[in-house]
Amino acid sequence: MTKKVGDRGEILVAQLLQANGWKILETQWRCRWGELDLVACDRQWLLFIEVKTRSDRNWDADGCLAITPQKQAKLIKAASIFLGRHPHLANLACRFDVALVRRTNHGNILNHDPSDPINSIATEFCLHTYIEQAFDA
């Protein structure tokens, strides 16, 4: 799976979160411990969302098996650094969510309109599973 495909999965999840009232604070936020795919908030919660995008035939349960204890530890460390750099968000409850996105069409998009990239993403990708509080810090 290429980086571009993963990016498109993250875009889809960000759009779905925004449509449900979440504010996207960061995408692909990086520090020495790794990357936070999406950081979102509302008035109560600060979400750190790990997005895994896979084809329909994959080896790791749609990306779920890629969220190992080691990966979780890196995400927790990255979130701690993020909070250190954004102390005004420390009053929000933090949650680690996982979004499993499935690539449904492998580039053979019917009725593809290049002038409408958002619709193209929704046609080619779908949110397969969204796991709230997938693991604890």
C-alpha distance (Angstrom), angle and dihedral (degrees) to the residues before:
residue distance angle dihedral
M1 . . .
T2 3.78 . .
K3 3.78 126.7 .
K4 3.79 89.2 -112.6
V5 3.81 91.2 58.4
G6 3.82 90.6 49.1
D7 3.80 89.9 49.8
R8 3.78 90.5 53.9
G9 3.80 90.8 52.0
E10 3.80 89.3 52.4
I11 3.81 90.9 49.4
L12 3.80 90.4 52.7
V13 3.82 92.8 50.6
A14 3.82 91.5 46.5
Q15 3.81 90.2 51.9
L16 3.80 91.9 49.2
L17 3.80 92.0 48.8
Q18 3.80 91.5 49.1
A19 3.80 90.4 49.1
N20 3.81 87.1 55.8
G21 3.81 94.0 52.1
W22 3.79 101.8 -93.5
K23 3.80 120.8 136.8
I24 3.81 113.6 -134.9
L25 3.80 107.3 -137.6
E26 3.80 99.8 175.0
T27 3.77 141.0 4.6
Q28 3.79 122.2 -160.2
W29 3.82 92.5 -2.4
R30 3.81 108.7 -174.7
C31 3.77 135.8 -158.3
R32 3.80 135.0 152.6
W33 3.82 91.5 -76.8
G34 3.75 95.1 55.1
E35 3.76 139.5 -93.2
L36 3.77 134.4 -39.6
D37 3.79 103.8 -148.6
L38 3.81 95.5 -156.1
V39 3.78 134.4 1.4
A40 3.80 115.2 -166.7
C41 3.78 136.9 167.6
D42 3.75 145.8 -172.7
R43 3.81 126.7 -177.5
Q44 3.80 93.4 -71.0
W45 3.81 109.5 23.8
L46 3.78 138.9 54.2
L47 3.79 109.2 -159.7
F48 3.79 127.2 -158.2
I49 3.80 104.4 -165.1
E50 3.78 123.7 -164.7
V51 3.81 110.3 -159.6
K52 3.79 121.8 -157.8
T53 3.81 117.6 -172.5
R54 3.79 118.7 -165.4
S55 3.78 140.4 165.6
D56 3.78 118.4 -111.7
R57 3.81 91.0 -98.7
N58 3.78 106.1 55.1
W59 3.78 136.8 145.4
D60 3.80 101.7 -136.1
A61 3.81 107.8 59.4
D62 3.83 93.6 -92.9
G63 3.81 90.7 -49.7
C64 3.79 96.5 -51.0
L65 3.81 92.6 114.5
A66 3.81 89.6 54.8
I67 3.81 90.2 68.1
T68 3.80 92.9 83.6
P69 3.82 124.1 169.0
Q70 3.82 87.2 -101.0
K71 3.83 91.1 53.2
Q72 3.80 90.2 47.5
A73 3.82 90.8 52.0
K74 3.82 90.7 51.8
L75 3.81 91.6 49.0
I76 3.80 91.0 49.5
K77 3.82 91.2 50.4
A78 3.81 91.3 47.3
A79 3.82 90.3 49.3
S80 3.82 89.8 51.2
I81 3.79 90.4 53.3
F82 3.81 90.2 46.5
L83 3.82 90.5 52.9
G84 3.80 90.2 47.4
R85 3.79 89.2 56.4
H86 3.82 92.7 43.7
P87 3.83 104.9 40.5
H88 3.82 91.5 162.3
L89 3.84 87.3 72.2
A90 3.81 94.5 53.8
N91 3.82 92.3 95.8
L92 3.81 91.2 66.1
A93 3.79 122.2 90.1
C94 3.81 109.6 -110.4
R95 3.77 125.4 -134.5
F96 3.80 134.0 -179.7
D97 3.80 111.3 -143.8
V98 3.79 129.8 -180.0
A99 3.81 123.8 -148.1
L100 3.79 117.5 -162.7
V101 3.79 110.8 -159.2
R102 3.77 123.2 -169.8
R103 3.78 123.9 -152.3
T104 3.76 101.9 -135.0
N105 3.77 107.1 -179.6
H106 3.83 108.3 29.4
G107 3.78 93.3 -138.1
N108 3.80 98.5 -51.9
I109 3.77 94.2 115.3
L110 3.78 114.9 177.3
N111 3.78 114.9 -142.1
H112 3.80 90.0 9.1
D113 3.79 113.0 -176.9
P114 3.83 110.7 -167.3
S115 3.80 90.0 -160.5
D116 3.84 89.5 63.4
P117 3.83 106.5 57.5
I118 3.82 93.9 165.2
N119 3.81 92.5 58.2
S120 3.81 89.2 46.0
I121 3.81 90.9 56.8
A122 3.79 92.6 48.1
T123 3.82 90.2 49.3
E124 3.79 95.5 49.5
F125 3.82 99.7 36.3
C126 3.79 134.8 41.0
L127 3.77 134.0 -173.5
H128 3.79 102.2 -111.3
T129 3.82 99.4 180.0
Y130 3.80 134.8 -1.3
I131 3.80 114.6 -162.6
E132 3.79 114.8 -163.3
Q133 3.80 114.4 -152.2
A134 3.80 90.8 3.0
F135 3.81 90.5 176.0
D136 3.79 138.7 -1.3
A137 3.77 128.9 -113.9
